[in-house]
Amino acid sequence: MGRIFEVRKASMFARWDRMAKQFTRIGKEIAIAVKAGGPDPHTNAALRRCMQNAKSVNMPKDRVEAAIKRALGKEMDNFDEILYEGYGPHGVAILVETATDNHVRTVANVKSHFNKGGGALGNSGSVAFQFKKMGVFKLSPEGLSIDDLELELIDFGLEEMGESTGENGEPVLVLRVGFTDFGNMQKALEEKNITPLSAEVEWIPSTTVPVSDAQAEDVSKLIERLEQDDDVQKVFHNMG
């Protein structure tokens, strides 16, 4: 009985850690959006997207509002978005998106994570060419005619549409557009009164590197190490 409790407690702490990391990431995204476009989500499309994403991870409304207010304060740090590129174990390409107020600290930490995880930090352009920067929208398929929607959204940059499952096993409709069409797709969905479950910019690999289970574990340890860094927003890889 004690062992079961220990496992459940560990799982609960892991969920809390993941949630805290998500809240921190979105808080930084809100700060960047507010600094760039102001605090009104009606006129700031980037902020609207951040608020939708906050809702998708159950970030409390008061925390979202507090993040917007902090972004307006003079004492608020300015975050720069920097992309780091490198290779993990077994030739797997890795992209690391960061939002930082201290470039020196961040690059030192990211380099250390790569080295300790059996990889190597590369130069700008050494890895990104293996990925395509895309907008990824996740929708609830309930009440939607998928075939009709696909035809309607092609004119707004839709490149791929597929079905997936959410964290709780619920069906999710996934739309992908080129990065330059992100705003067009966001506007098209708003005009159709469709609120995405989430809307993110992701780096999608053009090809993947096949790995064994043991090799995948090596790469996953490095990714986990990177994701735990406070300055890291997202990590992308081409592990197959």
QUIZI-V978650 format. One record per pair of residues at least 24 apart in sequence whose C-alpha atoms are under 10 Angstrom apart, sorted by the first residue. I is the first residue (numbers start at 1). J is the second residue. If there is no record, write none. Layout:
# QUIZI-V978650
I,J
I,J
This chain:
# QUIZI-V978650
17,228
18,227
18,228
19,57
19,58
19,59
20,59
21,227
21,228
21,229
21,230
21,232
21,233
22,53
22,54
22,57
22,58
22,59
22,233
22,234
23,53
23,54
23,57
23,58
23,59
23,60
23,63
23,64
23,67
24,59
24,67
24,230
24,231
24,233
25,54
25,98
25,99
25,230
25,231
25,232
25,233
25,234
26,50
26,51
26,53
26,54
26,57
26,59
26,64
26,67
26,233
27,51
27,54
27,59
27,63
27,64
27,65
27,66
27,67
27,68
27,70
27,71
28,67
28,68
28,71
28,77
28,78
28,79
28,80
28,81
28,98
28,99
28,100
28,231
28,233
29,54
29,67
29,79
29,81
29,99
29,233
30,54
30,64
30,65
30,67
30,68
30,70
30,71
31,67
31,68
31,69
31,70
31,71
31,72
31,76
31,77
31,78
31,79
32,68
32,71
32,77
32,78
32,79
32,80
32,81
32,99
33,68
33,71
34,67
34,68
34,69
34,70
34,71
34,72
35,68
35,71
35,72
35,76
35,78
35,79
38,68
38,71
38,72
39,65
39,68
39,69
39,71
39,72
40,68
45,183
45,186
45,187
46,183
46,186
46,199
48,186
48,199
49,186
49,195
49,196
49,197
49,198
49,199
49,200
50,198
50,199
50,200
51,198
52,195
52,196
52,197
52,198
52,199
53,196
53,197
53,198
53,199
53,200
54,197
54,198
55,197
55,198
56,196
56,197
56,198
56,199
57,197
57,198
77,101
77,102
78,102
79,103
79,231
81,231
81,232
81,233
82,106
82,107
82,231
82,232
82,233
83,124
83,125
83,128
83,232
83,233
83,234
83,235
84,110
84,111
84,121
84,122
84,123
84,124
84,125
84,126
84,127
84,128
84,232
84,235
85,110
85,111
85,120
85,121
85,122
85,123
85,124
85,125
85,126
85,127
85,128
85,236
86,110
86,111
86,114
86,119
86,120
86,121
86,122
86,123
86,124
86,125
86,126
86,127
86,128
86,237
87,114
87,118
87,119
87,120
87,121
87,122
87,126
87,127
87,219
87,237
88,114
88,115
88,117
88,118
88,119
88,120
88,121
88,218
88,219
88,220
88,221
88,222
88,223
88,237
88,239
89,114
89,117
89,118
89,119
89,120
89,215
89,216
89,217
89,218
89,219
89,220
89,221
89,222
90,118
90,119
90,209
90,210
90,211
90,212
90,215
90,216
90,218
90,219
90,239
91,119
91,209
91,210
91,211
91,219
91,238
91,239
92,119
92,127
92,208
92,209
92,210
92,211
92,215
92,216
92,219
92,237
92,238
92,239
92,240
93,119
93,120
93,122
93,126
93,127
93,128
93,130
93,131
93,205
93,208
93,209
93,219
93,236
93,237
93,238
93,239
94,119
94,120
94,121
94,122
94,127
94,128
94,130
94,131
94,203
94,205
94,219
94,222
94,223
94,235
94,236
94,237
94,238
94,239
95,121
95,122
95,127
95,128
95,130
95,131
95,203
95,223
95,234
95,235
95,236
95,237
95,238
96,203
96,223
96,226
96,227
96,231
96,232
96,233
96,234
96,235
96,236
96,237
97,202
97,203
97,227
97,231
97,232
97,233
97,234
97,235
97,236
98,227
98,229
98,230
98,231
98,232
98,233
98,234
98,235
99,230
99,231
99,232
99,233
99,234
100,230
100,231
100,232
100,233
101,231
102,231
103,231
105,231
106,229
106,230
106,231
106,232
107,231
109,226
109,229
109,230
109,231
109,232
110,225
110,226
110,229
110,231
110,232
111,226
112,226
113,222
113,223
113,224
113,225
113,226
113,227
113,229
114,222
114,223
114,225
114,226
115,222
116,222
116,225
117,218
117,219
117,220
117,221
117,222
117,223
117,224
117,225
117,226
118,218
118,219
118,221
118,222
119,218
119,219
119,222
127,237
128,203
128,204
128,205
129,205
129,206
130,203
130,204
130,205
130,206
130,207
130,208
130,237
130,238
131,202
131,203
131,204
131,205
131,206
131,207
131,208
131,236
131,237
131,238
132,178
132,179
132,202
132,203
132,204
132,205
132,206
133,177
133,178
133,179
133,180
133,201
133,202
133,203
133,204
133,205
134,159
134,175
134,176
134,177
134,178
134,179
134,180
134,181
134,182
134,200
134,201
134,202
134,203
134,204
135,159
135,175
135,176
135,177
135,178
135,179
135,180
135,181
135,182
135,183
135,185
135,186
135,199
135,200
135,201
135,202
135,203
135,204
136,160
136,161
136,174
136,175
136,176
136,177
136,178
136,179
136,182
136,185
136,196
136,198
136,199
136,200
136,201
136,202
136,203
136,204
137,161
137,172
137,173
137,174
137,175
137,176
137,177
137,182
137,185
137,186
137,189
137,195
137,196
137,197
137,198
137,199
137,200
137,201
138,162
138,163
138,164
138,166
138,172
138,173
138,174
138,175
138,176
138,195
138,196
138,197
138,198
138,199
138,200
139,163
139,171
139,172
139,173
139,174
139,175
139,189
139,194
139,195
139,196
139,197
139,198
139,199
140,166
140,170
140,171
140,172
140,173
140,174
140,194
140,195
140,196
140,197
140,198
141,170
141,171
141,172
141,173
141,174
142,171
142,172
142,173
144,173
144,194
146,173
149,189
149,192
150,175
152,188
153,177
153,184
153,185
153,188
153,189
154,185
155,184
155,185
155,188
156,181
156,182
156,183
156,184
156,185
156,186
156,187
156,188
156,189
157,181
157,182
157,183
157,184
157,185
158,182
158,184
158,185
166,197
172,197
173,197
174,198
174,199
175,199
176,200
176,201
176,202
176,204
177,201
179,203
202,234
202,235
202,236
203,234
203,235
203,236
203,237
203,238
204,236
204,237
204,238
205,236
205,237
205,238
205,239
205,240
206,238
207,238
207,239
207,240
208,237
208,238
208,239
208,240
209,237
209,238
209,239
209,240
210,238
210,239
210,240
211,239
211,240
212,240
215,239
216,240
